[in-house]
Amino acid sequence: MTTATPIRAGELGLRVTSGGTNQTRIADLRQRYPQRVTSALHCDPDYPDAAVVCVQNPSGGAFSDDELVTSIDAGPGTHLRLTTQAATQVFAGAGTGARHGLDFRLHPGAVVQYLPQTLIPHRGSSYTQRLSITMAPTATYLGWDVLAAGRIGHGERFAFDCVDNAVQVTVGGRTAVRDRQLMTAAAARLIGADYLATLLMLAPWADTGTLLGAVRRVLALTDVSAGASELPGGVGVIVRTTTDRAPLLAQFQEQLLRTARGILIRERNGDRAR
């Protein structure tokens, strides 16, 4: 007799499949407070087969003793767009700081878009995030990460203790990318902006030069401070952005995502249809 593995507090496990159709659906779901998700919606007119899933946190944010775990398994040929309901408030407290571990696995031909809202660390708070992306060479990943200087409306700029954010990408069993941002309040002040955003575009199968050129054309037309570069081994492109204006950042994000989707998703889907 086997015993089911208990669900840990703060755990979210999501496996998606396309089954016998092109439409992506949830095949397996494990969730426990404070991580909850909506049903899979197919509401994107440009990609009607994509499953749009929103992560909801009824607790209002991440607390100093939270240890959240998120695992995503995107089956062959699936398309998942994962978002969050609102910005993540990081609260200070007597604990050791909030922690979030994310493990994404992308099978051949899978597309995952991870587009969470802004991370807002409060005065005296600490937050650690570790994202592991394991992907097949034919998979595609688009992911945003946006850090605010704090509760700007409360005049709370760079008052947090630490934000430690790291990502590791493995392609076809080989480590392709490691990136880490260790932000203390003192270090963050050197940025000189209220928002720091990173866009990671991973598509080992694609022509990175074409993608980078298209991204840089978007950068040339924006008022934000941004730079883009090719990732090691030609597995994709990374973009870093700083700005003091949240609406301008949102507009820039949408422009970049529209460009990246057009090259990495729409054209690829067209190739499959042919």
Backbone torsions as a table, in degrees:
resi	resn	phi	psi	omega
1	MET	NA	129.9	-179.3
2	THR	-99.1	151.2	179.0
3	THR	-113.7	130.1	-179.6
4	ALA	-63.5	141.0	177.6
5	THR	-67.1	126.2	-178.0
6	PRO	-66.3	147.6	177.5
7	ILE	-83.1	129.1	-179.8
8	ARG	-81.0	154.6	174.8
9	ALA	-59.7	135.1	178.6
10	GLY	78.3	11.6	-177.1
11	GLU	-91.9	137.1	171.2
12	LEU	-131.6	118.3	177.1
13	GLY	-122.8	126.2	-174.3
14	LEU	-135.6	124.3	174.9
15	ARG	-120.0	127.5	-179.3
16	VAL	-117.1	150.6	-179.1
17	THR	-143.4	160.6	175.1
18	SER	-104.2	-6.3	176.9
19	GLY	55.2	-135.3	179.4
20	GLY	-92.4	3.9	179.7
21	THR	-121.5	175.9	177.4
22	ASN	-81.7	-17.5	-174.3
23	GLN	-77.0	128.1	-179.6
24	THR	-79.2	137.4	179.6
25	ARG	-139.8	163.6	177.8
26	ILE	-80.7	123.3	179.5
27	ALA	-98.9	-27.8	-178.5
28	ASP	-153.4	137.5	-177.1
29	LEU	-141.0	128.9	172.2
30	ARG	-125.7	124.5	-179.0
31	GLN	-148.8	143.6	177.8
32	ARG	-148.4	142.6	-179.0
33	TYR	-44.9	135.5	8.7
34	PRO	-97.8	16.7	178.9
35	GLN	-99.2	121.4	177.7
36	ARG	-135.9	154.2	177.7
37	VAL	-130.0	157.1	174.2
38	THR	-78.8	171.1	168.9
39	SER	-65.4	157.0	177.1
40	ALA	-68.5	124.0	177.9
41	LEU	-104.7	148.1	176.8
42	HIS	-118.9	71.3	-168.1
43	CYS	-116.0	5.7	179.7
44	ASP	-90.5	111.2	-176.2
45	PRO	-63.9	-25.7	179.6
46	ASP	-78.8	-28.8	-178.0
47	TYR	-135.5	73.1	-172.4
48	PRO	-64.8	-18.3	179.3
49	ASP	-87.0	-9.3	-178.6
50	ALA	-74.7	141.6	174.4
51	ALA	-90.6	120.4	177.9
52	VAL	-100.8	117.4	-176.1
53	VAL	-124.5	131.3	-178.4
54	CYS	-110.6	126.6	176.6
55	VAL	-86.3	127.1	-179.1
56	GLN	-116.1	137.8	179.5
57	ASN	-122.6	97.5	-176.5
58	PRO	-67.7	-12.0	-179.8
59	SER	-78.5	-11.6	176.6
60	GLY	93.2	-6.1	179.3
61	GLY	163.0	-162.2	179.8
62	ALA	-109.5	128.5	-177.8
63	PHE	-100.1	167.2	-168.4
64	SER	-68.6	-12.5	176.8
65	ASP	-115.5	13.3	179.0
66	ASP	-75.0	140.7	171.6
67	GLU	-133.2	93.7	-176.0
68	LEU	-90.5	144.7	178.9
69	VAL	-133.4	126.6	179.0
70	THR	-127.4	125.7	176.8
71	SER	-126.6	133.0	-178.5
72	ILE	-124.9	128.8	175.9
73	ASP	-122.5	108.1	-177.8
74	ALA	-100.1	110.9	-176.1
75	GLY	-67.9	170.1	-178.3
76	PRO	-54.3	129.9	175.6
77	GLY	73.2	8.5	-179.3
78	THR	-83.1	164.8	177.1
79	HIS	-139.6	111.1	-178.0
80	LEU	-119.0	130.1	172.1
81	ARG	-115.6	111.2	-175.1
82	LEU	-108.0	124.5	-178.7
83	THR	-127.2	176.4	172.3
84	THR	-120.7	153.9	-174.5
85	GLN	-67.8	-35.6	-175.0
86	ALA	-155.7	177.0	175.5
87	ALA	-60.9	150.4	177.2
88	THR	-94.0	111.4	175.4
89	GLN	-82.7	129.3	178.2
90	VAL	-105.6	113.5	-174.4
91	PHE	-92.0	147.1	175.1
92	ALA	-84.7	160.5	178.9
93	GLY	-180.0	-168.9	-175.5
94	ALA	-81.9	-8.8	-177.8
95	GLY	-76.2	-172.2	-177.4
96	THR	-88.4	0.0	-179.3
97	GLY	113.2	150.5	179.1
98	ALA	-73.0	144.6	180.0
99	ARG	-133.3	142.7	178.7
100	HIS	-139.8	118.2	176.0
101	GLY	-107.2	129.4	-178.3
102	LEU	-123.9	132.8	-179.6
103	ASP	-128.3	108.7	-177.9
104	PHE	-109.6	130.8	176.4
105	ARG	-122.8	122.2	-176.8
106	LEU	-116.2	116.3	-179.6
107	HIS	-83.5	173.1	-175.6
108	PRO	-52.1	130.7	177.4
109	GLY	76.6	-0.1	-178.8
110	ALA	-75.0	149.8	174.2
111	VAL	-124.7	126.4	175.8
112	VAL	-126.0	126.2	171.4
113	GLN	-111.6	118.5	178.9
114	TYR	-112.5	107.9	-170.6
115	LEU	-128.7	69.2	179.0
116	PRO	-72.9	159.8	174.5
117	GLN	-75.3	179.5	-173.1
118	THR	-65.2	142.6	171.7
119	LEU	-90.3	124.8	-176.4
120	ILE	-121.1	97.7	179.9
121	PRO	-81.3	129.0	179.0
122	HIS	-80.0	170.7	179.1
123	ARG	-56.6	129.5	176.1
124	GLY	77.4	6.8	-176.6
125	SER	-90.5	161.0	175.2
126	SER	-134.5	144.5	-177.6
127	TYR	-145.8	131.1	177.7
128	THR	-124.1	129.3	178.5
129	GLN	-129.3	135.6	176.7
130	ARG	-127.6	117.2	-179.9
131	LEU	-113.2	122.8	176.0
132	SER	-113.3	123.5	179.1
133	ILE	-116.8	116.0	176.6
134	THR	-113.0	118.4	-171.4
135	MET	-137.1	149.2	172.8
136	ALA	-73.7	154.3	-179.1
137	PRO	-60.3	-19.3	179.9
138	THR	-99.4	5.7	179.9
139	ALA	-87.7	167.8	-178.3
140	THR	-136.8	136.2	179.3
141	TYR	-133.7	132.8	172.3
142	LEU	-126.3	122.7	-177.0
143	GLY	-143.2	133.0	175.8
144	TRP	-101.8	151.0	170.6
145	ASP	-142.3	118.7	-176.2
146	VAL	-123.9	124.2	179.2
147	LEU	-113.7	126.1	174.2
148	ALA	-92.2	156.7	179.4
149	ALA	-69.1	-12.4	-178.3
150	GLY	144.5	-161.4	176.7
151	ARG	-79.6	87.3	-171.2
152	ILE	-62.7	-37.1	179.0
153	GLY	-64.2	-20.5	178.1
154	HIS	-97.3	6.9	-177.9
155	GLY	71.4	22.6	-173.4
156	GLU	-101.5	72.9	-179.0
157	ARG	-97.1	128.7	174.2
158	PHE	54.9	40.3	179.1
159	ALA	-103.3	-1.1	178.8
160	PHE	-75.6	162.0	179.8
161	ASP	-81.4	-49.5	-174.8
162	CYS	-164.1	140.4	167.8
163	VAL	-127.5	116.6	-176.1
164	ASP	-116.6	109.0	-171.9
165	ASN	-125.0	119.7	-177.7
166	ALA	-133.2	148.5	177.9
167	VAL	-135.5	143.0	173.7
168	GLN	-131.0	132.0	-178.0
169	VAL	-117.2	127.7	176.4
170	THR	-117.5	125.5	-178.9
171	VAL	-119.1	120.1	178.6
172	GLY	57.3	35.2	178.6
173	GLY	84.7	1.8	-178.9
174	ARG	-118.1	133.3	176.8
175	THR	-67.6	120.7	-175.4
176	ALA	-107.6	-33.7	-174.1
177	VAL	-143.1	135.9	166.7
178	ARG	-131.5	132.5	179.6
179	ASP	-144.2	140.7	-179.8
180	ARG	-144.4	134.9	172.6
181	GLN	-118.3	114.2	177.4
182	LEU	-109.5	104.6	-172.1
183	MET	-111.8	110.2	165.7
184	THR	-93.6	167.5	179.5
185	ALA	-59.6	-40.4	-179.3
186	ALA	-64.1	-43.1	-179.8
187	ALA	-68.4	-37.7	-177.5
188	ALA	-64.7	-31.8	-179.8
189	ARG	-63.4	-26.2	179.4
190	LEU	-66.8	-23.2	179.0
191	ILE	-66.3	-36.6	177.9
192	GLY	71.2	26.7	179.7
193	ALA	-146.2	160.3	-177.6
194	ASP	-83.1	-18.1	-177.8
195	TYR	-135.8	138.1	173.6
196	LEU	-125.0	121.6	-176.7
197	ALA	-126.5	145.9	177.4
198	THR	-130.4	131.8	173.5
199	LEU	-114.5	124.1	179.1
200	LEU	-109.2	120.3	179.6
201	MET	-117.7	108.9	-175.9
202	LEU	-113.4	120.9	179.0
203	ALA	-156.8	80.1	-176.0
204	PRO	-57.7	-23.7	-178.2
205	TRP	-80.4	-15.7	-170.4
206	ALA	-90.2	165.2	173.0
207	ASP	-80.2	103.6	-175.4
208	THR	-63.9	-33.9	179.5
209	GLY	-61.8	-41.3	178.0
210	THR	-64.2	-44.4	179.6
211	LEU	-63.6	-46.3	-178.7
212	LEU	-63.3	-41.1	178.7
213	GLY	-62.2	-41.9	179.6
214	ALA	-66.2	-40.5	178.8
215	VAL	-63.8	-42.8	-179.1
216	ARG	-67.7	-27.6	174.8
217	ARG	-68.1	-35.3	174.8
218	VAL	-66.7	-43.4	-179.8
219	LEU	-59.9	-35.0	-177.1
220	ALA	-68.2	-17.8	-176.0
221	LEU	-105.5	5.7	-176.7
222	THR	-108.8	159.1	178.5
223	ASP	-95.7	-2.6	177.0
224	VAL	-79.8	160.4	173.6
225	SER	-88.1	119.6	-174.7
226	ALA	-151.1	154.7	175.5
227	GLY	-143.9	150.0	-179.0
228	ALA	-132.6	144.8	178.5
229	SER	-149.0	158.1	178.6
230	GLU	-78.2	140.2	178.1
231	LEU	-82.1	157.8	-178.6
232	PRO	-55.5	141.3	177.1
233	GLY	72.9	8.8	179.6
234	GLY	65.7	29.5	-177.7
235	VAL	-83.1	-7.3	-180.0
236	GLY	163.2	-159.9	-175.5
237	VAL	-136.1	143.9	174.9
238	ILE	-119.9	140.1	178.7
239	VAL	-126.1	131.9	174.5
240	ARG	-119.8	140.5	-171.5
241	THR	-138.3	140.2	170.6
242	THR	-130.3	144.2	177.9
243	THR	-164.4	161.5	174.3
244	ASP	-100.5	-2.2	-171.5
245	ARG	-119.2	110.7	-179.0
246	ALA	-62.4	-43.5	178.5
247	PRO	-61.1	-38.4	178.7
248	LEU	-66.0	-39.1	178.1
249	LEU	-63.9	-43.5	179.7
250	ALA	-61.5	-41.2	178.4
251	GLN	-64.5	-41.9	179.3
252	PHE	-64.9	-42.3	177.4
253	GLN	-57.0	-46.3	-177.5
254	GLU	-64.4	-40.5	178.7
255	GLN	-63.1	-43.7	180.0
256	LEU	-66.1	-43.7	-179.3
257	LEU	-65.0	-39.7	178.3
258	ARG	-61.2	-41.9	178.7
259	THR	-65.3	-47.5	-178.0
260	ALA	-64.4	-42.2	179.5
261	ARG	-62.8	-40.1	-179.3
262	GLY	-60.5	-35.9	-178.5
263	ILE	-85.5	-43.1	-169.6
264	LEU	-94.0	-21.5	-177.1
265	ILE	-115.4	-56.6	-175.0
266	ARG	-62.0	-49.7	-178.2
267	GLU	-66.3	-35.9	179.5
268	ARG	-66.8	-42.2	177.1
269	ASN	-62.1	-35.6	177.4
270	GLY	-65.2	-39.6	177.6
271	ASP	-61.7	-39.9	-179.6
272	ARG	-65.4	-40.0	-178.4
273	ALA	-65.1	-34.0	178.0
274	ARG	-77.1	NA	NA
